């Protein structure tokens, strides 16, 4: 017997076609000139599985999506339609709600080199509901700066596809991820005689790169799916391009929009600019407002210190980052791992330690310990001598044990003992 498990209440409006863009769905469109003077278009997508409805058959949990892509010209005249079906299965139910799991893929199709509108719709097969709707415009590649193609963000890691070592797209909808990892930026150029590319990268008020890079390869770029990832492959359809790799740079980029300027000359007379956004993909909700984030420092500094920070200026974003920069374990990079970990712990506490009486998770004893020490190496739940539910948290490396008791049966565990 099939049983439907509702994993997440999606934000559906009445009517199948009234959906708007789902911010958790990442899509992008990339175009490469083909050898026959047309364009080869690649539609990338990346969808979190916890947004899907799973059905259970025996011990397997399955979900599926249907993607519809409709292409029209600048006057809204229909050109073509593409379909893609994808499914995913788990034997472990917990994976169906894991925010780190995604379905991702690519749909490739040719089109004439002209400005087009691309409308995409994602449908959940089990619920028969529309998940996301998005309209995008793809501009015609012109002769002015047209030899420079859009930069591609790649994982720094080497990925194994069968017996080959390949490069993998990060595939975050055109965003450059803001995190503790390093990424490479591939810049293709249709001028096959070009052996040196001049690049300037501006992040915030800083020029973080200004100089030439040498051509790495001369290849025909293609994209393919392998082991549930999108990889760079090579074929004979796309036009031959000079490919330049910008490396060891992304950790210097601040959150927000940056500018990448490329040119075939040191004078930058013939140049093209790109303005991608550096995005903290899974940014803690506790960082949604800088003023409130400063006030949440109360778990590690005194209230008088917080008041002093707030009085020292009116740009709370600057004040917050200045505080964390002073204790940044990797000050040479923009991403602060300590800051990220702290606010992730706050998010976790708010979500998991709230009580049935309405007490905020942040006001509980468990939150105070969790925010200071992180995830215990062992959590044991049982009952004490009075028959009340207890939790024992063990931090093996710190040689600390905390014992909490839910005295009222409301989910508020009071710290009773520290060993």
C-alpha positions in Angstrom: 0.0 0.0 0.0 1.4 3.4 -0.9 1.4 6.0 1.8 2.1 9.6 1.1 4.4 11.4 3.5 4.1 15.2 3.6 7.6 16.4 4.2 7.1 20.1 3.9 4.1 22.3 3.6 4.7 24.1 0.3 3.5 27.6 -0.3 0.9 26.8 -2.9 -1.7 29.3 -4.0 -5.0 28.3 -5.6 -4.6 27.2 -9.2 -1.8 25.4 -10.8 -0.3 28.3 -12.7 -0.4 31.0 -9.9 3.0 30.0 -8.5 5.9 32.4 -8.2 9.6 31.8 -8.1 10.7 29.5 -5.2 13.8 31.0 -3.7 15.1 27.6 -2.7 15.2 26.5 -6.4 18.3 27.4 -8.2 18.2 27.7 -12.0 20.5 29.3 -14.7 20.7 29.4 -18.4 24.1 29.3 -20.2 24.6 29.8 -24.0 27.5 28.8 -26.1 27.9 29.5 -29.9 27.7 26.3 -31.9 29.8 25.3 -34.9 26.8 25.9 -37.2 26.3 29.5 -36.1 23.4 28.8 -33.8 23.5 28.7 -30.0 23.6 25.7 -27.7 21.5 26.5 -24.6 21.9 24.8 -21.3 19.3 25.1 -18.6 20.7 24.2 -15.2 18.6 23.4 -12.1 19.1 22.5 -8.5 16.2 21.6 -6.2 16.3 20.7 -2.5 14.7 17.3 -2.0 13.0 18.4 1.3 10.7 20.6 -0.9 9.3 17.4 -2.5 6.5 15.0 -1.6 7.7 11.5 -1.0 5.7 8.3 -1.3 6.6 5.1 0.5 6.7 1.7 -1.2 7.9 -1.1 1.0 11.1 0.4 2.5 11.8 2.9 -0.3 10.9 6.6 -0.2 10.5 8.1 -3.7 9.8 11.5 -5.2 9.8 12.8 -8.8 9.6 16.1 -10.6 8.6 17.2 -14.1 10.3 20.2 -15.7 8.7 22.1 -18.5 10.7 24.7 -20.5 9.0 26.9 -23.0 11.0 29.2 -25.3 9.5 32.2 -27.1 11.0 35.2 -29.0 11.0 38.8 -27.8 7.5 39.2 -29.2 6.2 36.2 -27.2 5.9 34.0 -30.3 6.3 30.3 -29.4 9.6 28.7 -30.5 9.9 25.3 -28.8 9.2 23.3 -25.6 11.4 20.9 -23.7 10.5 18.4 -21.0 12.5 16.6 -18.3 11.5 14.0 -15.8 13.6 13.2 -12.7 13.1 10.9 -9.8 15.0 10.2 -6.6 14.7 7.4 -4.0 16.0 6.8 -0.5 16.0 3.9 1.8 16.6 6.2 4.8 13.6 8.4 5.6 15.8 11.1 7.3 17.4 11.9 3.9 14.1 13.0 2.6 14.2 16.0 4.9 18.0 16.6 4.8 18.5 20.2 3.5 21.9 19.3 2.0 20.4 16.9 -0.6 19.5 18.2 -4.0 18.2 17.0 -7.4 20.2 18.8 -10.1 20.6 18.4 -13.8 20.9 20.1 -17.2 18.7 20.3 -20.3 20.5 21.1 -23.5 18.8 22.4 -26.7 19.8 24.5 -29.7 18.3 27.8 -30.7 19.0 30.7 -33.1 21.2 33.4 -31.9 18.5 35.9 -30.9 17.0 37.3 -27.7 14.5 34.9 -26.3 12.3 34.4 -23.2 12.5 31.1 -21.3 9.7 30.1 -19.0 10.3 27.1 -16.7 7.8 25.2 -14.5 8.6 22.5 -12.0 5.8 20.1 -10.9 5.8 17.6 -8.1 4.7 14.3 -9.5 3.3 12.8 -6.3 1.3 15.9 -5.2 0.5 17.0 -8.8 1.3 20.6 -7.7 3.4 23.2 -9.3 6.6 23.9 -7.2 8.1 26.9 -9.0 7.6 29.2 -11.9 10.3 31.4 -13.4 10.7 33.6 -16.5 14.1 34.5 -17.8 15.4 36.4 -20.7 18.5 35.3 -22.7 20.1 38.1 -24.7 21.4 37.7 -28.2 25.2 37.3 -28.3 26.5 40.4 -30.2 29.8 41.2 -31.8 30.6 43.9 -29.1 32.3 41.9 -26.4 30.6 38.8 -27.7 33.9 36.8 -27.8 33.8 36.7 -24.0 31.4 34.2 -22.6 29.8 34.3 -19.2 32.1 33.1 -16.4 31.3 29.6 -15.0 31.8 28.8 -11.3 33.4 25.4 -10.7 34.1 23.4 -7.6 37.8 23.4 -6.7 37.6 19.6 -6.1 38.3 17.0 -8.8 35.3 14.8 -9.4 35.4 11.2 -10.5 33.1 10.4 -13.5 33.6 6.8 -14.3 37.3 6.6 -14.9 37.8 10.3 -15.7 38.7 13.2 -13.5 36.3 16.1 -14.3 35.4 19.5 -13.1 32.0 20.1 -11.5 29.7 23.1 -11.6 28.7 24.5 -8.3 25.3 25.1 -9.9 23.8 27.7 -7.5 21.8 29.6 -10.1 24.7 31.8 -11.2 25.6 32.8 -7.7 29.2 32.5 -6.4 28.9 30.7 -3.0 30.0 32.6 0.1 31.5 29.9 2.3 34.7 28.3 3.5 35.4 26.5 0.2 37.5 27.6 -2.7 36.1 27.8 -6.2 37.5 28.4 -9.6 36.0 30.7 -12.2 36.2 29.6 -15.9 36.1 32.3 -18.5 35.7 31.0 -22.1 36.5 33.1 -25.1 35.6 32.4 -28.7 38.8 34.1 -30.0 41.0 31.0 -30.3 44.1 33.1 -31.0 43.9 34.7 -27.6 46.5 33.3 -25.2 46.4 35.9 -22.4 43.3 37.4 -20.8 43.4 40.6 -18.7 41.0 40.6 -15.7 40.0 43.0 -13.0 37.8 41.9 -10.1 36.2 44.4 -7.8 34.5 43.3 -4.5 32.9 46.0 -2.4 35.4 48.9 -2.5 38.4 46.7 -3.1 40.1 45.5 -6.3 40.9 42.0 -5.3 42.5 41.0 -8.6 44.0 43.0 -11.5 46.3 41.3 -14.0 46.7 38.8 -16.8 46.0 35.0 -16.8 47.3 32.5 -19.3 45.1 30.3 -21.4 44.7 26.9 -19.8 43.2 25.0 -22.7 41.6 25.2 -26.1 38.5 23.0 -26.1 34.8 22.8 -27.1 32.9 23.2 -23.8 29.8 21.1 -23.1 27.9 20.2 -20.0 26.6 16.8 -18.9 25.2 14.9 -15.9 27.3 12.4 -14.1 26.5 10.8 -10.7 23.9 13.4 -9.9 26.2 16.4 -10.6 26.7 18.7 -13.6 30.2 18.4 -15.1 32.3 20.1 -17.8 32.6 17.8 -20.8 33.8 18.4 -24.3 32.2 17.7 -27.7 32.2 18.7 -31.3 28.9 20.8 -31.3 30.0 23.9 -29.4 32.4 26.3 -31.0 36.1 26.0 -30.0 37.0 28.4 -27.1 40.1 29.6 -25.4 39.5 28.7 -21.7 40.9 30.7 -18.9 40.8 29.8 -15.2 40.7 32.3 -12.4 41.9 30.5 -9.3 42.6 31.1 -5.6 40.3 34.1 -5.6 36.8 33.4 -4.3 37.8 33.5 -0.6 38.7 37.1 -1.0 35.2 38.0 -2.2 32.7 39.8 0.1 29.0 39.1 0.2 27.0 41.0 -2.4 27.5 42.0 -6.0 31.0 42.0 -7.5 32.3 43.1 -10.9 34.5 41.0 -13.2 36.0 42.9 -16.1 37.6 41.0 -18.9 39.6 42.2 -21.8 42.0 41.0 -24.5 44.4 44.0 -23.8 46.1 45.5 -20.8 44.5 48.9 -21.7 41.0 47.3 -21.3 39.7 49.2 -24.4 37.8 46.1 -25.6 36.2 44.8 -22.5 33.2 43.2 -21.0 31.8 43.4 -17.5 29.9 40.8 -15.5 28.2 41.4 -12.2 27.6 38.1 -10.4 26.4 38.0 -6.8 28.4 36.4 -4.0 25.6 34.7 -1.9 25.7 33.0 1.4 23.5 30.1 0.3 22.4 28.7 3.7 22.9 31.9 5.7 21.6 31.5 9.3 18.3 33.2 9.9 19.8 34.7 13.0 21.9 36.9 10.7 18.8 38.4 8.9 19.2 41.7 10.8 22.6 43.0 12.0 21.2 44.9 15.0 19.5 41.7 16.3 22.5 39.7 15.5 24.6 42.0 17.7 22.1 41.6 20.5 22.4 37.8 20.2 26.1 38.1 21.2 24.7 37.9 24.8 25.6 34.3 25.1 29.4 35.1 24.8 29.8 38.7 26.0 28.1 40.8 28.7 25.2 43.1 28.0 27.3 46.2 28.8 29.6 45.2 26.0 26.7 44.8 23.6 25.4 48.2 24.5 28.8 49.7 23.9 28.9 48.1 20.4 25.5 49.5 19.5 26.5 53.0 20.7 29.7 53.0 18.7 28.0 53.7 15.3 24.8 53.4 13.3 26.1 51.0 10.6 25.2 47.8 12.5 26.4 45.6 9.6 29.9 47.1 9.9 29.9 46.9 13.7 28.9 43.2 13.6 31.6 42.3 11.1 34.2 44.3 13.0 33.4 42.3 16.2 33.8 39.0 14.5 36.8 40.0 12.4 38.7 40.6 15.7 38.3 36.9 16.5 38.3 35.5 13.0 40.3 32.2 12.9 41.1 32.9 9.2 41.4 36.7 8.9 42.9 36.5 5.3 39.5 35.3 4.0 36.1 37.0 4.0 34.1 34.1 5.3 34.3 33.8 9.1 33.8 30.2 10.1 33.5 31.1 13.8 30.7 33.6 13.1 28.9 31.1 10.9 29.1 28.4 13.5 27.8 30.6 16.3 24.7 31.8 14.4 24.0 28.3 13.1 23.9 27.1 16.7 21.5 29.9 17.5 19.2 28.8 14.6 19.4 25.2 15.8 18.5 26.3 19.4 15.5 28.3 18.2 14.2 25.5 16.1 14.8 22.5 18.5 14.6 23.8 22.1 11.3 25.7 22.1 8.7 24.4 24.6 5.0 23.7 24.3 4.4 26.6 26.6 5.7 29.0 24.0 9.1 29.6 25.7 11.7 30.6 23.0 14.4 28.0 22.5 17.0 30.6 23.1 15.7 31.1 26.7 16.3 27.5 27.7 19.2 25.9 29.5 19.9 23.5 26.7 20.3 26.4 24.3 22.9 28.1 26.5 25.0 24.9 26.6 24.5 24.1 22.9 25.5 27.6 21.8 28.7 27.6 23.9 29.8 24.0 23.3 28.1 22.8 20.1 26.8 19.4 19.4 27.5 16.8 22.1 29.4 13.7 21.3 26.7 11.7 23.0 23.1 12.4 24.0 21.4 9.9 26.3 17.7 10.2 27.1 16.1 8.4 30.0 14.3 9.1 33.3 15.5 10.2 36.7 14.6 8.8 40.1 11.4 10.7 40.0 10.3 9.3 36.7 10.9 12.6 34.8 12.5 12.6 31.4 16.1 13.5 31.4 18.9 14.2 28.9 22.6 13.6 29.5 24.9 15.5 27.2 28.5 14.3 27.0 31.3 16.3 25.5 34.1 13.7 25.4 36.9 16.0 24.2 36.0 18.7 26.8 35.5 16.2 29.6 32.2 17.7 30.4 28.8 16.2 31.1 25.5 18.1 31.5 22.3 16.6 32.9 19.0 18.2 32.0 15.5 17.2 33.4 12.1 18.1 32.0 10.4 18.7 35.4 7.0 19.9 34.1 6.7 17.8 31.0 6.6 20.9 28.8 9.9 20.3 26.9 11.8 22.8 29.0 14.8 20.8 30.2 16.4 22.4 33.3 20.2 22.0 33.9 20.4 19.9 37.1 24.0 18.8 37.2 27.4 19.4 35.6 30.1 16.8 35.8 
